[in-house]
């Protein structure tokens, strides 16, 4: 293996580890500010929302297939299915539409 | 009690692990396509356990980017974990020692965080360890499988698998948005900002990692002002 790979690896690990662990290791008191607590309560959903949209539509080079995957995920999540079913169905819908469009074109 | 909590964690972690297997499988394929050895791809997954940061990282390695660029990209893309860890710090049980945080903190990911933080009780180390164990193994095994054997799969199937990570994100957002209208509105604000940054040419210089930070901070701050969460005593 290349020496430079290990430097890249060390940099990636050090930065990512510090970001995750320092707040957990250092903050032990309850945050008093109601604003901060509300802000933190919304963070996971705003992060995931911003990461998903609009990126999901361009995650494969067939926008109709990506839209079908999105729709499948939204519908199944809305009807209360768990992580795995929703994720697998999104992939299955994308696969189905890609196969159909490959066949038609 | 410990056994029950460990089992609860493992059960909660299983669907995440299976989703991770699928997503890291596509990471393994992408890493090898970028000229990284399969064993190197596995090392990256075992030391980083993060999707967006790793995908950006192999791009930088492939392009021979500087170490500074690598550090900055990881900092920006993964900064959201700092926000999640701060949120998580508020829910840790008293039995969570500093040593626990040094080991288990490494497993703060979008999904593990979302599941842990949505538990009504405080988080004990044994539960968190159970929750993180299978996703960690799934992430490593999926990477190895994709890196060593991914080339055997047809292109269409590989593409379809790459969408699974977004399906997982949607599966985390929707239940919370159904339960609390404020979560729905705040998430839609984040998505609206994200679309503006993506589609308006003026913002082309903003990388996807920075975009996530801007959207999350702006929308969460707006949410905290418009819909402050209820105090514990008001519940």
Interface residues (C-beta under 8 A of the other chain):
Chain A: X1 X5 X7 X8 X9 X11 X12 X13 X15 X16 X17 X19 X20 X21 X22 X23 X24 X25 X27 X28 X30 X31 X34 X35 X36 X37 X38 X39 X40 X41 X42 X43 X44 X45 X46 X47 X48 X49 X50 X51 X52 X53 X54 X55 X56 X59 X60 X61 X62 X65 X66 X69 X70 X72 X73 X74 X76 X77 X78 X80 X81 X82 X83 X84 X86 X87 X88 X89 X90 X91 X92 X94 X95 X98 X99 X102
Chain B: X14 X15 X16 X18 X19 X22 X36 X37 X39 X40 X43 X44 X47 X48 X50 X52 X53 X54 X57 X60 X61 X67 X70 X71 X74 X75 X78 X79 X80 X81 X82 X83 X84 X85 X86 X87 X88 X89 X90 X92 X98 X101 X102 X105 X106 X108 X110 X111 X113 X114 X117 X156 X157 X159 X160 X161 X162 X163 X164 X165 X166 X167 X168 X169 X170 X171 X172 X173 X174 X175 X176 X177 X178 X182 X183 X186 X187 X188 X189 X190 X191 X193 X194 X195 X198 X199 X208 X211 X212 X215 X216 X219 X220 X221 X223 X224 X225 X227 X228 X229 X231
